[in-house]
Amino acid sequence: MKKRIADIALFFVASLASLQVCADDGPEFGSFEPNVAYPHGRPNPNAPEELSQFAFMIGVNECNDEIIDGSGDSTKFSARWNAHYFLNGYGIQDQYWTPDEFVTSNIRIFDPKSSSWKVTFFGYPAYSSGVWEGGQEGDNLILRQFNAAKDGTLTESRLTFYNIKADSFDWKAENVKRDVLSVSWTSSCRKVRS
């Protein structure tokens, strides 16, 4: 377990070091990437204005999570959800860790052509991935993914960010099947470092 954590830390440090090299090459080469002066990067002034919708995530966030299984039993745990600007300030990448080494990363890009967010998810140690799409609905950010179940029924995976403030946010994962909504995961996060 310690080796796995050390490997992840080494990968993260190496990634930041490579970003720093790009950021030192001048304004046209990654000047909005994370660097010593801006550890979480900066939004590119040429990025779509909607990029600011996810700015509340930027920094280090400590979270209290709960996963609810199909029978209603739940598991509570703490997690860390970090985010930084990337793609030279045109997108946001976040990383999520739990004490039992469940690790995820999301790439958040606003697509001006469709006027929507495209969010690509990756998870380990059991590989998983997916793409959600959506945007701001009132005070919330809602992302959706639609899939057909084995019986042909359309199901919706809905991810909602709500109670969004500069120093905290809540998140929930819901599944909708045959008009029945069930919450499968919740996360309440507070910023510990900007």
Secondary structure, 3 states (H helix, E strand, C coil): CHHHHHHHHHHHHHHHHHHHHHHCCCCCCCCCCCCCCCCCCCCCCCCCHHHHHHHHHCEEEEEEEEEECCCCCEEEEEEEEEEEEECCCCEEEEEEECCCCCEEEEEEEEECCCCEEEEEEEEECCCEEEEEEEEEECCEEEEEEEEECCCCCEEEEEEEEEEEECCEEEEEEEEEECCEEEEEEEEEEEEEEC
